Amino acid sequence: MITLELNIDNIYEDGESITNLVEVEVEEPWAPVENWEELEIWADECLQEHTGTGRTEGEASYFVEITKAPEEWQSLVGKHFEWGV
């Protein structure tokens, strides 16, 4: 497990935008960071669950940027992921 800091932008179809900076503990990526396809699968399974604000109605888009990672995972910092776009 690793601890990451995530900047999460939740954008809803009514125009509301909510940004959260959260610290999460997740599984380490199982593939090299340079393998973008596998890294996206890891993000789908480990990061996407931390998006959202509890709203259950309407469409939304979620944007996650890794802003802080342990020293051995610094190559994750700055990586962006999107869902619902």
C-alpha positions, 0 to 999 in steps of 0.5 A: 500500500502507498499513500498518495495526495490527490487533487480531485475536480468533480464537475457536474452537469449543472455547472457546479464544480467541487475540488477536493485535496485528499490523502488516500491509501491505495495499492501500489501500481502493478505495472511500471508507471511508463506503461500508460494503459496498465496505469489507467487500469490501476487508476480505474481500480484504485483511484476512481472510487475516491471521486464524487461528492455523494451526489446521485443525480445527473451526469458528472466528470471527474479529474484526478491529479496525483500531487504527492507520492512517496519518494519511490513513487515520485514518477506518479506525481503529476499524472492525470486521470479522467472519468465521465468525460 
